[in-house]
Amino acid sequence: MLRSLTLFLLLLQFVPVARAQKQGPLPSHSPSPVQLKLLGTTPDKDIKLGSWVEYAVIDGQEKKNYKMKIAFVGREGGGRFSWLEIALTGMGRPIHLKLYMEGTPGTAGTVKRLIMQVGAMQPMELPMVKLTDVLPMIHQKPIMAPKVVGNVDLRTPAGQFPGALHLRAVNADGQLMNFYHHKQALMWSLVKLQDGRFEMELVGQGLGAVSRIRQTPVPFHLPK
């Protein structure tokens, strides 16, 4: 589970977002320990409530395949706070994570609450001191040496993305990373990612997402 969550947070912090034919730099600073920069800022893109994206993930090191769905499922305080929910499936019991964040998707936001549900178990609210255990990548260094490579035509199970923007960078371990973005991809425009160990491809997207965690969470405890 932690390996999958590591990949998720890698995406949340370090993936660049670019507009068609006009690019900006990747984040060049590390967020504070309880902040997540959700796939970069998207000043020209309104992420609608109910938007969702799903990616097929291949872990080449562990020889595992699974899917990761990210959805914008709630807004509170006149839009000052947001609920994001992440579903990981294909690894046994499904795992759902629900994050209550200050700000809107596409902006830097502080995590205020973190709820986790494994399978049909009662959801648990994790104390913020557990955040680094569940999402260990928040202390990783940012990616380095980002540059625009060019544009490519991509076809995925989610559709065709002509002229997708290809960016290349190096991660903190010196591993080459490739990102592919297109304005027609919902949420944060990410279509594909390759980092030497993980490969990720957009397989579905849409609107109308609602939270799958509906029970009242109990305080965190270790299952007996």
N, C-alpha and C positions, 0 to 999 in steps of 0.2 A: 504494500500500500504506500509506504513512504517514497518508494522510487517513483510511483505515478504522481504523487503529490509534488515531488521535486520537479518533475517535468512541468506540471501545471503552473507552479510558481515561477519557473523560468520564463514561461510564456507571459505571465502577468507582469513581470518586471521589465523584461529586456527586449521584447519583440518590437521592432520599429513599425510605425504606421506612416504610410506615405500617400499623398494624393496623386492622382494620375498626372504624369508629366511634370510633377513638381515635388521635390523631395526635401525633407528636413533631416537634420542629424539625429542619430539615435541618442537615447539618454546617456549622459556622460558622467552621472554621479550616482552613488549608491543611495537608495532610500533609507530612511531611518528604520530601526528594527520593527516598528509596527505599522509601516506604511507600504502600500503596494501601488505601483504605477501601472494601471491596467492597460497593458499593451500599448503604452504611449498615449499621448493626447491626440484627440481627433477634433480640432476646433471647427472644421467645416462639415462634420458629420453628426447628425442627430441620431443617437442610438435609442430607438423606440422601446418603450416598456413592452415586454413580451418577446423581444428578439431572442433568438437562440442560434447557436452554431454547434455542429458536431464534427469531430475529427476522428479519423482512424489513425491509431498510433502504433508504430512498430518499434519495439525495444530490441535492437540488434544484439545487445550484450546479453540480455536475459532470455532472448528468443521468445518474446511474448508479444501478442497482438491484443489490443483492446480499443475501446472507444471512449472518448471524452466529450461530454456535452456541456456547454456553458450557456447559461440563460440569465437574462435580466428580468427578475420576477417580482420586484417590488420597489416602491418609492414612498418615502415618508418625509414629513417635515417640510412640505411644500417643495419637494425635490432636492432638499439638502442632504438626504440620506438615501441609500440604495441597498437593495438586497440582490446579491448574485448567487446563483446556485450552480454547482458543478456536479455532474454525474459521471462516474467511472464504471463502465460495464465491460464484461468479457473476461473478468479475472476471478470468477467465483461469485460471491455475494456482491451485489452492486453497492457502491459507496456514494453517498450524497453528502456534499459539503455546502453549507449555506453561510454566506458572509454578509454581515451588516456593516456598511461602510459609509463614511462621511464623503460627500461628493457624489458625482454622477459617473457612470461608466465612461472611460476615456479621459478621466482626470486623475491626478494623484489623490488618493484617498486613504484615510486612516481606518484600519479595521477596528470596529467597536465590539462586535460579537462574532463568534465562530461556533457553528452548530454542525455536528456530524452524525450521520445515521448510516449504519452498516446493515444491509439487508432489511429485514423486518424488525430489527431491534428498536427499542425506544431511542429516539434521538437524544444526544447528549450535548450540553453546552460546555465547550472547553474553556477553561480559564485562559486569559491572554498570556499567562506565563507558559502555557503549552503550545503557543503559536509556533515557536521555532522548532518544536518537536514534530508537529504535524506538517508544517510547511518549512522545511529546513533551508530552502534556497534563499530566504530573505537576507541572509548574511553574505551571499555570494557577491563577488565583484561584478561590475557591469561588463558587457561585451565591449570589444575594442576594435579599432581600425575599421569602422563601417564604411562601405562604399557602394555606390550604385553600379551594377554590372550592365544592365540594359533591360529590355522588355522581351517577354516570351509569351507564346500562346499556350495556355494550359487547358486541359480537359480533365475534370474530376467527376466522381459520382454526383456532386452537387451542381454540375453544369459546366459550361465553357466560360473561360476567362481570357479573352484575347488581349494581348498586350500587357500581361501582368508584369508588375515591376519586380525585378530581381535584385536583391541586395545581398551583400556578402560581408561577413565580419568574423572575428576570432573571439572565442569565449575565454574565461579566466584560466582555463587549462591549456590554452593554445590550440584548441580544436577549431577547425574551420566550420563556419555555420553559413547556411544559405536560407534566405527568406524570400517568399513570393507573395506579393500583395496585389489586390485588385479592388477598385471601388465598389464593385457589385457584390463582394463578399460582406455579409452583415457583421455587425458588432465592430470588430477592429480591423477589418479588411484582409486578414490573414488567410491565404489559400493553402500554402505549403510551407513546411519547415524541414530542414535537414541539418543535423549537427554532428554527424559521425556515429553517434549511438542511436539517436531517435530520429524517426521519420514521421511526419504528421501531414495528413492531407484532409482537406475539407470534404466531407461526404454528405452533409445535409445542412440546411439552414431554413429559417422561417420565422413566423410570428405566432403569437398566441400562447407562449410558454407560461406555465403557472408552477408554483412551488410543489415539489413532491414531498417535502417535509412539512407535514400538517399537524402532527402531534406536538403537544407541549414538551419541550426538551427538559430532561432531568439534569442535575449537576453531573459533571464528569466523574466517572468511576471506572476502574478496571474490571472487565467481565470476569465472573468466577467460572 
